[in-house]
Amino acid sequence: IAKDKIQHECTPAFLRYLKNMVRYNYFYGLQAYAIIRANESKEMFVTPVPALLLEEITPEVVNREDALDASSYRDFLTYYVIYQASRINGFDKFTDLSVSLQRKMEFAQQNLKGKPAIYFMASYLNAQVATVSPATAKLCYNLLSEQEGKGEYTKLLKAKCTQRIKSKDDGNKDGVAASNDKNPAANVKIIGMDGKKFTFKDLKGKVLYVDFWASWCGPCRMMFPYSKDLHAGFTKEQLKKIEF
């Protein structure tokens, strides 16, 4: 079909819609590929997209209220926030669903504007609220409320979020679990070097050495040899009473 015929028979709004569908399908695919590939693999990290390919994704491209009617733009928004939250996390996968949702909601509140921000926060909260802790559900609902005020999305999600907020289920299937113990730390679930989960309560009666570190923290990694030296300094009998 001739270009002039298309422009003659289509409204400006429809032409804009078509352009947005094509343009944002490309931007969506760039980031969705990295996230979907990581989710389907057993690896605990996301392989980043070459920065050169993402240079066109500017704040102006991200915050486009007039593109919200295009499904590819809405899909793009979702994976844009997921990808950026992963980048801020050093491209390590989140192992706690509550932390994951909170980080994404906070990123959206700080980096998206107007209707795109409200749309993402509402749609993602709606999809994830049943999987997170009541405290996280309350925090994220409040973030949406702050962003939208007493808007339509906030009203629509009130009942669903309130139900989760009042739930006794901690919701953290993949990470830190809540506890009814007087000492909450006793029931914190940790993944050991053997890949199995355990709690501090399981190790009651032993001396426990815990080293908290992050892969992006140079000083943390510099201390590893000293930790090994400490371990090597104990006798076999002493090591029976110590858990590293």
Summary of the structure (lengths in Angstrom):
residues: 244
radius of gyration: 23.3
end to end distance: 70.8
largest distance: 87.3
contacts: 647
relative contact order: 0.08
helix: 63%
strand: 4%
